[in-house]
Amino acid sequence: MPRPPRISRAAVLDEALRTLDEEGVEGLSMRRLAQRLGVTSPSLYKYVRDREGVHEAVVDAIVREITGDWHPSGGWRTELTSLAHRYFRTFRRHPNAVPLVMHRPTRNPHSLDGLEGVFGALSRDGWPPQDAARAVLLVESYALGATLTAVSPGIPPSEADLETRPSLAAALTGEHRAFRLTEEDFHLGLAMVLDGIARDLAPASAADGHDATPPTARPGEPAQPRH
């Protein structure tokens, strides 16, 4: 009776994502992955074709986390808010995945399905296609930049660094001591971006922001209409 395999594709991909989180892209090699799984490198080729195949599979897993069970069906502001929250939440968990995702064309079916849903929401609200594309790109760019700032080392200055820099010392206090974006900052910035889009880009019929997410909503939660 044949012995069951020691690993599976799911196990390989789970370990690949953990390796990426803990060791970065540089550590995500076939050799290192095999070491962490306690197998030989050749045994991995049954599940992934090569290092590039591992990277592609990890990107697919990340995109699945972003899109998940998302089925956009609300108004434009609700869905752009959800898009930003999903990016922020996922890449805060997996900041080392950003280079992998950003350096590959968006042809992942899950990613394309998510974008189709977002553009469908904007289309239902009367957005011209090119303005819709600009709005989605603006929100996506904000969410990615905010995430990188939130997970960065920041500027952890010493007291000596601040002694001769009084303006910097006054700013780097409390939750901003290390000059990293907080979750509250993210929500505030997103609201400002969406307000700007509503004011300067959204069609007049859809610019009132009636379905905006209130500041108290947690990432990933559905928006509550304002009355």
Salt bridges, closest charged atoms under 4 A:
GLU15 OE1 - ARG18 NH2 2.85
GLU15 OE2 - ARG36 NE 2.69
ASP21 OD1 - HIS94 ND1 2.89
GLU22 OE1 - ARG36 NH2 2.92
GLU23 OE2 - ARG32 NH2 2.93
GLU23 OE2 - ARG36 NH1 2.84
ASP50 OD1 - ARG49 NE 3.65
GLU52 OE2 - ARG104 NH2 2.69
GLU56 OE2 - ARG49 NH2 3.11
ASP60 OD2 - ARG64 NE 2.92
ASP60 OD1 - HIS110 NE2 3.82
GLU65 OE1 - ARG93 NH2 2.78
GLU65 OE2 - HIS94 NE2 2.90
ASP69 OD1 - ARG86 NH2 3.92
GLU159 OE2 - ARG177 NH2 3.05
GLU183 OE1 - ARG92 NH1 3.31
GLU183 OE2 - HIS187 NE2 3.66
ASP185 OD2 - HIS176 NE2 2.68
ASP195 OD1 - ARG77 NH2 2.71
ASP200 OD2 - ARG199 NH2 2.97
ASP208 OD1 - HIS210 ND1 3.04
GLU221 OE2 - ARG218 NH2 2.80
